[in-house]
Amino acid sequence: MDAPSIYQKLTPVFQEVFDDVNLIAGPTLSAKDVPEWDSLNHIRLVVSIESEFKIKFTIGEITAMKNVGDLVALIQKKI
């Protein structure tokens, strides 16, 4: 799956988890950009993404991600 398609699938997941219909999943988006992105919502986000793409992340992979661009690269490797 190409990166634009992944971003297209991620945006509604981000919007639902963070309850913000204006939130767009872009490559530079990170936790510091979203006030609601706390530890609980981070877990909800990871679980939702795993479910959406039918993949699993390791703890190491989760902690290594710095932004949504890193997330998309990791998703591309796993699907």
MMTF fields as JSON, N, C-alpha, C and O atoms, coordinates in Angstrom:
{
  "mmtfVersion": "1.0.0",
  "mmtfProducer": "UNKNOWN",
  "numBonds": 315,
  "numAtoms": 316,
  "numGroups": 79,
  "numChains": 1,
  "numModels": 1,
  "chainsPerModel": [1],
  "groupsPerChain": [79],
  "chainIdList": ["A"],
  "bondAtomList": [4, 2, 8, 6, 12, 10, 16, 14, 20, 18, 24, 22, 28, 26, 32, 30, 36, 34, 40, 38, 44, 42, 48, 46, 52, 50, 56, 54, 60, 58, 64, 62, 68, 66, 72, 70, 76, 74, 80, 78, 84, 82, 88, 86, 92, 90, 96, 94, 100, 98, 104, 102, 108, 106, 112, 110, 116, 114, 120, 118, 124, 122, 128, 126, 132, 130, 136, 134, 140, 138, 144, 142, 148, 146, 152, 150, 156, 154, 160, 158, 164, 162, 168, 166, 172, 170, 176, 174, 180, 178, 184, 182, 188, 186, 192, 190, 196, 194, 200, 198, 204, 202, 208, 206, 212, 210, 216, 214, 220, 218, 224, 222, 228, 226, 232, 230, 236, 234, 240, 238, 244, 242, 248, 246, 252, 250, 256, 254, 260, 258, 264, 262, 268, 266, 272, 270, 276, 274, 280, 278, 284, 282, 288, 286, 292, 290, 296, 294, 300, 298, 304, 302, 308, 306, 312, 310],
  "bondOrderList": [1, 1, 1, 1, 1, 1, 1, 1, 1, 1, 1, 1, 1, 1, 1, 1, 1, 1, 1, 1, 1, 1, 1, 1, 1, 1, 1, 1, 1, 1, 1, 1, 1, 1, 1, 1, 1, 1, 1, 1, 1, 1, 1, 1, 1, 1, 1, 1, 1, 1, 1, 1, 1, 1, 1, 1, 1, 1, 1, 1, 1, 1, 1, 1, 1, 1, 1, 1, 1, 1, 1, 1, 1, 1, 1, 1, 1, 1],
  "groupList": [{"groupName": "MET", "atomNameList": ["N", "CA", "C", "O"], "elementList": ["N", "C", "C", "O"], "formalChargeList": [0, 0, 0, 0], "bondAtomList": [1, 0, 2, 1, 3, 2], "bondOrderList": [1, 1, 2], "singleLetterCode": "M", "chemCompType": "L-PEPTIDE LINKING"}, {"groupName": "ASP", "atomNameList": ["N", "CA", "C", "O"], "elementList": ["N", "C", "C", "O"], "formalChargeList": [0, 0, 0, 0], "bondAtomList": [1, 0, 2, 1, 3, 2], "bondOrderList": [1, 1, 2], "singleLetterCode": "D", "chemCompType": "L-PEPTIDE LINKING"}, {"groupName": "ALA", "atomNameList": ["N", "CA", "C", "O"], "elementList": ["N", "C", "C", "O"], "formalChargeList": [0, 0, 0, 0], "bondAtomList": [1, 0, 2, 1, 3, 2], "bondOrderList": [1, 1, 2], "singleLetterCode": "A", "chemCompType": "L-PEPTIDE LINKING"}, {"groupName": "PRO", "atomNameList": ["N", "CA", "C", "O"], "elementList": ["N", "C", "C", "O"], "formalChargeList": [0, 0, 0, 0], "bondAtomList": [1, 0, 2, 1, 3, 2], "bondOrderList": [1, 1, 2], "singleLetterCode": "P", "chemCompType": "L-PEPTIDE LINKING"}, {"groupName": "SER", "atomNameList": ["N", "CA", "C", "O"], "elementList": ["N", "C", "C", "O"], "formalChargeList": [0, 0, 0, 0], "bondAtomList": [1, 0, 2, 1, 3, 2], "bondOrderList": [1, 1, 2], "singleLetterCode": "S", "chemCompType": "L-PEPTIDE LINKING"}, {"groupName": "ILE", "atomNameList": ["N", "CA", "C", "O"], "elementList": ["N", "C", "C", "O"], "formalChargeList": [0, 0, 0, 0], "bondAtomList": [1, 0, 2, 1, 3, 2], "bondOrderList": [1, 1, 2], "singleLetterCode": "I", "chemCompType": "L-PEPTIDE LINKING"}, {"groupName": "TYR", "atomNameList": ["N", "CA", "C", "O"], "elementList": ["N", "C", "C", "O"], "formalChargeList": [0, 0, 0, 0], "bondAtomList": [1, 0, 2, 1, 3, 2], "bondOrderList": [1, 1, 2], "singleLetterCode": "Y", "chemCompType": "L-PEPTIDE LINKING"}, {"groupName": "GLN", "atomNameList": ["N", "CA", "C", "O"], "elementList": ["N", "C", "C", "O"], "formalChargeList": [0, 0, 0, 0], "bondAtomList": [1, 0, 2, 1, 3, 2], "bondOrderList": [1, 1, 2], "singleLetterCode": "Q", "chemCompType": "L-PEPTIDE LINKING"}, {"groupName": "LYS", "atomNameList": ["N", "CA", "C", "O"], "elementList": ["N", "C", "C", "O"], "formalChargeList": [0, 0, 0, 0], "bondAtomList": [1, 0, 2, 1, 3, 2], "bondOrderList": [1, 1, 2], "singleLetterCode": "K", "chemCompType": "L-PEPTIDE LINKING"}, {"groupName": "LEU", "atomNameList": ["N", "CA", "C", "O"], "elementList": ["N", "C", "C", "O"], "formalChargeList": [0, 0, 0, 0], "bondAtomList": [1, 0, 2, 1, 3, 2], "bondOrderList": [1, 1, 2], "singleLetterCode": "L", "chemCompType": "L-PEPTIDE LINKING"}, {"groupName": "THR", "atomNameList": ["N", "CA", "C", "O"], "elementList": ["N", "C", "C", "O"], "formalChargeList": [0, 0, 0, 0], "bondAtomList": [1, 0, 2, 1, 3, 2], "bondOrderList": [1, 1, 2], "singleLetterCode": "T", "chemCompType": "L-PEPTIDE LINKING"}, {"groupName": "VAL", "atomNameList": ["N", "CA", "C", "O"], "elementList": ["N", "C", "C", "O"], "formalChargeList": [0, 0, 0, 0], "bondAtomList": [1, 0, 2, 1, 3, 2], "bondOrderList": [1, 1, 2], "singleLetterCode": "V", "chemCompType": "L-PEPTIDE LINKING"}, {"groupName": "PHE", "atomNameList": ["N", "CA", "C", "O"], "elementList": ["N", "C", "C", "O"], "formalChargeList": [0, 0, 0, 0], "bondAtomList": [1, 0, 2, 1, 3, 2], "bondOrderList": [1, 1, 2], "singleLetterCode": "F", "chemCompType": "L-PEPTIDE LINKING"}, {"groupName": "GLU", "atomNameList": ["N", "CA", "C", "O"], "elementList": ["N", "C", "C", "O"], "formalChargeList": [0, 0, 0, 0], "bondAtomList": [1, 0, 2, 1, 3, 2], "bondOrderList": [1, 1, 2], "singleLetterCode": "E", "chemCompType": "L-PEPTIDE LINKING"}, {"groupName": "ASN", "atomNameList": ["N", "CA", "C", "O"], "elementList": ["N", "C", "C", "O"], "formalChargeList": [0, 0, 0, 0], "bondAtomList": [1, 0, 2, 1, 3, 2], "bondOrderList": [1, 1, 2], "singleLetterCode": "N", "chemCompType": "L-PEPTIDE LINKING"}, {"groupName": "GLY", "atomNameList": ["N", "CA", "C", "O"], "elementList": ["N", "C", "C", "O"], "formalChargeList": [0, 0, 0, 0], "bondAtomList": [1, 0, 2, 1, 3, 2], "bondOrderList": [1, 1, 2], "singleLetterCode": "G", "chemCompType": "PEPTIDE LINKING"}, {"groupName": "TRP", "atomNameList": ["N", "CA", "C", "O"], "elementList": ["N", "C", "C", "O"], "formalChargeList": [0, 0, 0, 0], "bondAtomList": [1, 0, 2, 1, 3, 2], "bondOrderList": [1, 1, 2], "singleLetterCode": "W", "chemCompType": "L-PEPTIDE LINKING"}, {"groupName": "HIS", "atomNameList": ["N", "CA", "C", "O"], "elementList": ["N", "C", "C", "O"], "formalChargeList": [0, 0, 0, 0], "bondAtomList": [1, 0, 2, 1, 3, 2], "bondOrderList": [1, 1, 2], "singleLetterCode": "H", "chemCompType": "L-PEPTIDE LINKING"}, {"groupName": "ARG", "atomNameList": ["N", "CA", "C", "O"], "elementList": ["N", "C", "C", "O"], "formalChargeList": [0, 0, 0, 0], "bondAtomList": [1, 0, 2, 1, 3, 2], "bondOrderList": [1, 1, 2], "singleLetterCode": "R", "chemCompType": "L-PEPTIDE LINKING"}],
  "groupTypeList": [0, 1, 2, 3, 4, 5, 6, 7, 8, 9, 10, 3, 11, 12, 7, 13, 11, 12, 1, 1, 11, 14, 9, 5, 2, 15, 3, 10, 9, 4, 2, 8, 1, 11, 3, 13, 16, 1, 4, 9, 14, 17, 5, 18, 9, 11, 11, 4, 5, 13, 4, 13, 12, 8, 5, 8, 12, 10, 5, 15, 13, 5, 10, 2, 0, 8, 14, 11, 15, 1, 9, 11, 2, 9, 5, 7, 8, 8, 5],
  "groupIdList": [1, 2, 3, 4, 5, 6, 7, 8, 9, 10, 11, 12, 13, 14, 15, 16, 17, 18, 19, 20, 21, 22, 23, 24, 25, 26, 27, 28, 29, 30, 31, 32, 33, 34, 35, 36, 37, 38, 39, 40, 41, 42, 43, 44, 45, 46, 47, 48, 49, 50, 51, 52, 53, 54, 55, 56, 57, 58, 59, 60, 61, 62, 63, 64, 65, 66, 67, 68, 69, 70, 71, 72, 73, 74, 75, 76, 77, 78, 79],
  "secStructList": [7, 7, 2, 2, 2, 2, 2, 2, 2, 2, 2, 2, 2, 2, 2, 2, 2, 6, 6, 7, 6, 6, 7, 7, 7, 7, 6, 6, 7, 7, 4, 4, 4, 7, 6, 6, 7, 7, 2, 2, 2, 2, 2, 2, 2, 2, 2, 2, 2, 2, 2, 2, 2, 6, 7, 7, 7, 7, 2, 2, 2, 2, 2, 2, 7, 7, 1, 2, 2, 2, 2, 2, 2, 2, 2, 2, 2, 2, 7],
  "xCoordList": [0.851, 0.0, 0.898, 1.882, 0.558, 1.382, 1.065, 0.008, 2.003, 1.877, 0.608, -0.063, 0.243, -0.987, -2.233, -3.123, -2.292, -3.44, -3.437, -4.496, -2.262, -2.165, -2.609, -3.367, -2.141, -2.573, -4.093, -4.742, -4.64, -6.091, -6.845, -7.906, -6.308, -6.939, -6.68, -7.505, -5.538, -5.196, -6.008, -6.356, -6.311, -6.977, -8.268, -8.438, -9.195, -10.404, -10.125, -10.862, -9.073, -8.701, -8.264, -8.706, -7.399, -6.951, -8.14, -8.25, -9.021, -10.177, -11.071, -11.593, -11.25, -12.091, -11.425, -12.055, -10.169, -9.47, -9.376, -9.569, -9.077, -8.879, -10.123, -10.083, -11.227, -12.505, -12.343, -12.778, -11.705, -11.448, -11.58, -10.687, -12.696, -12.95, -12.021, -11.944, -11.321, -10.419, -8.978, -8.125, -8.717, -7.356, -7.018, -7.766, -5.896, -5.432, -4.104, -3.182, -4.011, -2.783, -1.785, -1.931, -0.776, 0.286, 1.618, 1.715, 2.648, 3.934, 4.605, 5.316, 4.406, 5.101, 4.26, 4.739, 3.021, 2.153, 2.735, 3.156, 2.758, 3.261, 2.436, 1.567, 2.718, 1.947, 1.962, 0.972, 3.062, 3.138, 2.178, 1.888, 1.686, 0.779, -0.687, -1.528, -1.005, -2.395, -2.569, -2.097, -3.243, -3.386, -3.998, -3.664, -4.881, -5.556, -4.701, -5.119, -3.511, -2.655, -1.904, -0.739, -2.585, -1.977, -1.683, -1.873, -1.218, -0.822, -1.995, -1.839, -3.163, -4.327, -4.755, -5.014, -4.825, -5.204, -4.133, -4.442, -2.889, -1.83, -2.084, -1.95, -2.446, -2.773, -3.987, -3.988, -5.022, -6.223, -5.867, -6.381, -4.983, -4.571, -3.846, -4.154, -2.891, -2.125, -3.045, -2.94, -3.934, -4.862, -5.77, -6.03, -6.25, -7.129, -6.393, -6.953, -5.14, -4.349, -4.056, -4.148, -3.706, -3.468, -4.713, -4.616, -5.86, -7.119, -7.422, -7.807, -7.25, -7.541, -6.681, -7.172, -5.402, -4.473, -4.19, -3.458, -4.779, -4.597, -3.112, -2.608, -2.435, -1.017, -0.818, -1.737, 0.377, 0.739, 2.08, 2.985, 2.193, 3.444, 4.089, 3.399, 5.41, 6.119, 6.274, 6.123, 6.573, 6.808, 7.963, 7.889, 9.009, 10.148, 9.777, 10.245, 8.935, 8.491, 7.663, 7.81, 6.807, 5.935, 6.766, 6.525, 7.733, 8.525, 9.501, 9.921, 9.866, 10.807, 10.15, 10.843, 8.829, 8.138, 8.149, 7.812, 8.54, 8.586, 7.456, 7.098, 6.892, 5.807, 5.01, 5.321, 3.998, 3.128, 3.874, 3.551, 4.858, 5.669, 6.382, 6.443, 6.923, 7.553, 6.521, 6.81, 5.335, 4.247, 3.895, 3.739, 3.769, 3.411, 4.501, 4.197, 5.765, 6.867, 6.808, 7.05, 6.486, 6.388, 5.196, 5.306, 4.077, 2.896, 3.236, 2.865, 3.938, 4.302, 5.157, 5.023, 6.022, 6.856, 6.036, 6.381, 4.945, 4.186, 3.053, 2.563, 2.636, 1.515, 1.988, 1.178],
  "yCoordList": [-1.174, 0.0, 1.239, 1.297, 2.217, 3.418, 4.369, 4.286, 5.266, 6.178, 7.031, 7.161, 7.625, 8.424, 7.628, 8.161, 6.368, 5.525, 5.263, 5.215, 5.095, 4.869, 6.119, 6.026, 7.288, 8.533, 8.692, 9.142, 8.317, 8.422, 7.517, 7.893, 6.338, 5.432, 5.862, 5.61, 6.508, 6.934, 8.136, 8.227, 9.057, 10.295, 10.041, 10.631, 9.195, 8.962, 8.293, 8.51, 7.484, 6.858, 7.941, 7.956, 8.842, 9.953, 10.825, 11.223, 11.115, 11.96, 11.33, 12.027, 10.022, 9.338, 9.277, 9.586, 8.884, 8.74, 10.081, 10.154, 11.146, 12.444, 13.336, 14.494, 12.785, 13.493, 14.876, 15.886, 14.894, 16.145, 15.892, 15.315, 16.326, 16.073, 16.872, 16.593, 17.851, 18.664, 18.149, 18.68, 17.128, 16.585, 15.778, 14.884, 16.098, 15.397, 14.715, 15.358, 13.432, 12.674, 13.006, 12.559, 13.794, 14.149, 13.658, 13.275, 13.662, 13.069, 13.715, 13.03, 15.001, 15.666, 15.753, 16.238, 15.293, 15.344, 14.484, 13.352, 15.029, 14.275, 14.619, 15.489, 13.93, 14.11, 15.559, 16.032, 16.268, 17.654, 18.577, 19.679, 18.138, 18.953, 18.779, 19.569, 17.755, 17.425, 17.448, 16.541, 18.478, 18.596, 17.352, 17.032, 16.664, 15.488, 14.228, 13.182, 14.31, 13.131, 12.845, 13.212, 12.192, 11.789, 10.29, 9.648, 9.74, 8.329, 7.393, 6.391, 7.706, 6.855, 6.898, 5.859, 8.094, 8.193, 7.611, 7.156, 7.618, 6.991, 5.488, 4.905, 4.88, 3.446, 3.186, 2.251, 4.014, 3.866, 3.99, 3.246, 4.936, 5.15, 3.924, 3.453, 3.411, 2.24, 1.041, 0.359, 0.79, -0.343, -0.153, -1.104, 1.063, 1.342, 1.149, 0.613, 1.588, 1.426, -0.051, -0.521, -0.775, -2.215, -2.906, -3.782, -2.526, -3.119, -2.732, -3.581, -1.475, -0.978, -1.669, -2.024, -1.86, -2.423, -3.913, -4.536, -4.471, -5.886, -6.238, -7.187, -5.425, -5.613, -5.475, -5.082, -5.796, -5.619, -4.904, -5.171, -3.994, -3.293, -3.851, -4.296, -3.826, -4.172, -2.894, -1.785, -3.067, -1.912, -1.073, 0.156, -1.724, -1.013, -0.176, 0.952, -0.735, 0.008, 1.224, 2.304, 1.04, 2.134, 3.272, 4.44, 2.935, 3.978, 4.649, 5.78, 3.978, 4.558, 5.58, 6.417, 5.529, 6.452, 7.869, 8.089, 8.825, 10.228, 11.053, 12.104, 10.575, 11.312, 10.35, 9.162, 10.876, 10.032, 9.505, 8.429, 10.243, 9.745, 8.449, 7.52, 8.389, 7.153, 6.026, 4.879, 6.366, 5.378, 4.812, 3.6, 5.674, 5.223, 4.319, 3.302, 4.679, 3.829, 2.458, 1.451, 2.411, 1.14, 0.328, -0.884, 0.977, 0.281, -0.314, -1.452, 0.447, -0.06, -1.326, -2.225, -1.406, -2.588, -3.795, -4.933, -3.541, -4.633, -5.174, -6.279, -4.398, -4.88, -5.363, -5.802],
  "zCoordList": [0.0, 0.0, 0.0, 0.737, -0.821, -0.888, 0.272, 0.897, 0.535, 1.674, 1.621, 2.645, 0.46, 0.451, 0.86, 1.523, 0.467, 0.855, 2.355, 2.981, 2.926, 4.376, 5.129, 6.094, 4.693, 5.344, 5.25, 6.195, 4.103, 3.905, 4.885, 5.383, 5.159, 6.122, 7.566, 8.444, 7.816, 9.175, 9.642, 10.819, 8.734, 9.148, 9.918, 10.984, 9.444, 10.246, 11.592, 12.554, 11.667, 12.94, 13.925, 15.074, 13.474, 14.318, 14.735, 15.895, 13.783, 14.082, 15.139, 16.009, 15.069, 16.051, 17.424, 18.435, 17.463, 18.746, 19.468, 20.682, 18.714, 19.338, 19.278, 19.691, 18.758, 18.703, 18.066, 18.619, 16.886, 16.181, 14.683, 14.062, 14.11, 12.686, 11.774, 10.577, 12.319, 11.51, 11.508, 10.797, 12.297, 12.404, 11.158, 10.762, 10.554, 9.356, 9.687, 10.189, 9.41, 9.644, 8.538, 7.401, 8.886, 7.941, 8.469, 9.635, 7.633, 8.018, 9.219, 9.955, 9.441, 10.548, 11.818, 12.844, 11.761, 12.946, 14.063, 13.827, 15.282, 16.424, 17.658, 17.614, 18.752, 19.981, 20.457, 21.016, 20.248, 20.716, 19.959, 20.424, 18.805, 17.993, 18.365, 17.937, 19.158, 19.47, 20.995, 21.681, 21.53, 22.99, 23.66, 24.801, 22.955, 23.528, 23.481, 23.979, 22.889, 22.705, 24.001, 24.156, 24.916, 26.18, 26.129, 25.096, 27.248, 27.234, 26.969, 26.272, 27.513, 27.287, 25.82, 25.213, 25.258, 23.848, 22.939, 21.838, 23.376, 22.583, 22.471, 21.395, 23.578, 23.571, 22.688, 21.887, 22.833, 21.995, 20.515, 19.681, 20.197, 18.813, 18.268, 17.173, 19.024, 18.573, 18.347, 17.328, 19.287, 19.164, 17.952, 17.215, 17.743, 16.597, 15.271, 14.315, 15.222, 13.994, 13.741, 12.607, 14.793, 14.636, 14.099, 13.239, 14.592, 14.144, 12.69, 11.886, 12.365, 11.007, 9.956, 8.884, 10.26, 9.275, 9.493, 8.724, 10.55, 10.88, 11.022, 10.422, 11.848, 12.144, 13.651, 14.369, 14.124, 15.533, 15.605, 14.814, 16.563, 16.813, 18.072, 18.989, 18.111, 19.343, 20.176, 19.664, 21.452, 22.315, 21.761, 21.752, 21.306, 20.734, 19.52, 19.364, 18.669, 17.487, 17.891, 17.319, 18.863, 19.309, 19.895, 19.59, 20.727, 21.375, 20.408, 20.652, 19.32, 18.356, 17.434, 16.856, 17.286, 16.382, 16.948, 18.111, 16.108, 16.523, 15.923, 16.456, 14.809, 14.153, 13.269, 13.185, 12.627, 11.805, 10.582, 10.079, 10.104, 8.992, 9.358, 8.553, 10.581, 11.058, 11.14, 10.8, 11.587, 11.71, 10.34, 10.191, 9.349, 8.0, 7.432, 6.809, 7.64, 7.162, 7.796, 7.131, 9.082, 9.782, 9.281, 9.098, 9.062, 8.522, 7.158, 6.869, 6.318, 4.987, 5.088, 4.258, 6.081, 6.255, 6.685, 6.368, 7.411, 8.016, 7.147, 7.38, 6.147, 5.328, 3.97, 3.154]
}
